[in-house]
């Protein structure tokens, strides 16, 4: 199983807490962050970005790299940004301003690619759809709008259609507090929660309201079960309501139609919810500064993280300052940089190489018609390299044997070469034999002559 | 050795040593022996590979037979000794045999042995390249063997340094070999590829000369296709040797500039002057210095008509385009910065030239020149499409700023593109775009895909009068007729009663491969965006098309797939592939959620059932999978969140697309497309929406959704009958207008389905489903009603029902569109 970390931030300056989900060990605490609700994102697991509540005049968005507690990059958008969202590739960051404008930045260069007027009042939440091609925004004016990224960038088509959004849902009467989208591209559902104490389920395919669920309390956070049979709604009364999605509604309980139960520990209001990757652990950030992990199968709390900041006033006295509400929790795969240094695994050592964070987000756009919009392609770790090494000798050898069999220029040339050498050798042989013959001949003649002479001598002497 | 020293079995280690020894003795030539028959060598290689004769790896942990291991070791020793001996022989054939077998050894031998002796082998091999050996065979074998040696070496991470220093020695001789005009160059290029991909930094010192050598060869016009591919790969791997971001960008910029310069000359008179200027300005912005020329060839060198014959221009352009697309495909160790816009401009520039001369201008090129250009254009288009594919694949989500550009390019090109190969590529490109950019894209290009795919798949339309009776699609699609059901009926009759169709399908001008590509594109379209709200217009068309195509494809029985597979290594797609593709697309059409139950579910199931019986074929495998998947559709495990009842804007039998399509998708009314559902109140009346917000909420609270229905009804009216006044469209559809038998047929069918659903059929559910049925039929009727401007009579019934149900809050909540419900009594 992959390691996961829980990341939480609050609206007071308690920093960003980061815990290992299974062991409960706390990693670094990233300093000086006071985020609005939905203002904390992890950019494709590469680094953390959070919008800030502090500056009211102009916005501020800060980023942290995983292995340093200090702020690494500060950006100052034109206005205060509340929600942030990032697509799964980590190529764009979208921010919603208090004026209702939506900003879209390119992560790699920090350039402000687009800015458009999305809502009449402040944007409160931003989500990308499952297939990353649509952006869904909710606002204080109660409207939920669906934007197609394609349309946002296509000015020609905008003029033809007259408006930018794909859908605009305005059934919520009070500010929208949270939005989640479900599985599937075009057939996904959207669930929006609002201060009007309702959650509404929308169909992305038809752009219609599918279901309206009224809760006993205001809902500030929702989380959708990965199997989409229920969703969890965290209320201000501290209860996490379980609302069913695809069963026939019955109201044989105290909560209302479609609500089939609660997770509750008498705590304070729930400000944020997130599912772990296994789909059964639900992480809830609460108003009292705690992050609780629920097991949704047994309805038990299995872990509690304290987000509250501990400040040491006196050498021997630890004062626990109650932190503000934990209004952002994220559960993500443990980034490689957070693996301990001692770990011999390759993952950790690879991430050690410090990759500088991308430049800050632009305040005003510097894009004109001539500016080149390049795509940045980050290298993919190719783990399969060892396995698909291809050896070619056998193949080429068989080809060459084939050529030899059927005769080709290369083969005949080699044959010729061979024959030439053969010939040369044979010639040498011939020469040699000739020489030998010559020698033998001479020898024999000599012998013969000598012999005769000897014979003559013999006869002469005898 | 004793004659009766038997081994245990074929797994025995003793066998390996013995087998190897006898191979050495009998099949491998030595000093004196001649290489008798080269075929013997391939026997040797296959024996070595099957029995792993030189792997020196033990299957079981048999430590006891140390002696055997020693024996094996010494056998391998003598094997290598023999090979080295052969490799140094001055007889070219023996030398070749030794080198080739050494290559096999590099692949097969144990790691210890390899690491211990590779440098000796390397030196031996290098001696044949520097100075180059006489025989081409020897040189080629040498290149391949060294390449395998380096490949093996790259598998050991701690040998990087050694490998690099060894590879560095190779670069000079390889570059020299490359410049030769013979077949040697091919081996050298492959070797260079290996060096660059495994030990790139060894080329660092010779970067410029390598670039020059590659580019010269590439532009020489003397390379075959395979060689060009390898050269392009080399060029694209070259920046890896410096290993930084800039060298990749620089290389890309150089290539782009070179192509555009060549295009300026070649396309003179074929494209407008402004295109030329724009392209150049985008590449070299005013005030910036152009990059150094590619491969050291100055612009004059590249486009100098005196030194380079003009007919070489076009092949050079093609080669460079190939480099461009290869550069996009190759992976790099660092982040790279892809100039998307320049690439798109280049691809667009090439794709928009079709060789036709502008009418107004006085032709400034000879017929010969034009012929020369047109001959090469298809290849260039194909490479340009590759570039587009590469961009889409690599840039993924970063493509959004450029998506509109690409879409315009693709839709424009779709109209012009006639060559089968190119159409296949366009379909593949469209598929990629759908996959990487998601639902957003579907609404932009769905119409184009559908119209093109139906043109390609329209089996008879292209044949004209050739077979008049077999026109399945003609009857169902040609003229929009008001009676939709009847047409469906027609279709089934023709498709079952006409046997000549199968033959006419085979004569179809659109090749099977194109049709497969079209089917794949449709499949992807349905997968990604089948249920999208705006799919109404094309969805029904696609559903009909796919059931028709797959019925036809599978009518003549199931093709045997493997018949010719072994005779043709790169055979064209067969009829069986077409059948498979059509079934795949059909499954997507059945599964992709639409407004209504899949209309052709029964036919589809029947096809899959039949296909599953052909066990052992791919079709059967797929059909089994399809049936498994469809099971969930037939027996849903949960109740749907989406009420099918609200789907009244979709034609029930889905054939009146002409009507729907014309109305909703005409350019003038484009905005209807984006205003589905509730957003009708968006652009025009932003204020009013705010005003009654509270009332809406209150209404929501007690269960019914008047605003929604009201808007939807408005929409229906607008869509169906533009001239009609909104007043006519009161809730209920007209029962009196019920077209005779068809509505009932549907009703019966639907009710049957209801009874199929096993569990959960309590009363309320049944009501729900019936409601759905009625509404679905009602939607159909309403269309007819809307046109004949009398739709009032149903309204009372609708209201009645609303009251009847209105006292039950729970129920109301589940049927938000209750007002559309037509009382059952009207139907029966």
Interface residues (C-beta under 8 A of the other chain):
Chain A: X87 X88 X89 X91 X92 X106 X113 X120 X129 X131 X132 X133 X134 X141 X142 X148 X149 X150 X151 X152 X153 X154 X156 X157 X160 X161 X162 X163 X165 X166 X167 X168 X169 X170 X171 X172 X173 X185 X186 X187 X189 X196 X198 X201 X203 X204 X205 X206 X207 X208 X209 X210 X211 X212 X214 X229 X245 X246 X247 X248 X249 X250 X251 X257 X370 X372 X373 X374 X375 X376 X377 X378 X379 X380 X382 X386 X389 X390 X391 X392 X393 X394 X396 X397 X398 X400 X401 X404 X405 X410 X411 X413 X414 X415 X417 X418 X421
Chain B: X38 X39 X41 X42 X45 X49 X90 X91 X92 X93 X96 X100 X103 X104 X106 X107 X134 X135 X136 X137 X138 X140 X141 X144 X145 X147 X148 X151 X152 X154 X155 X183 X190 X282 X285 X331 X332 X333 X334 X335 X336 X337 X338 X339 X340 X341 X342 X391 X394 X395 X396 X397 X398 X399 X400 X401 X402 X403 X404 X437 X438 X439 X440 X441 X442 X443 X444 X528 X529 X530 X531 X532 X533 X535 X593 X638 X639 X640 X641 X642 X643 X646 X670 X671 X673 X674 X676 X677 X678 X679 X681 X682 X683 X689 X690 X693 X694 X696 X697 X700 X701 X705 X707 X708 X712 X760 X764 X765 X810 X813 X814 X816
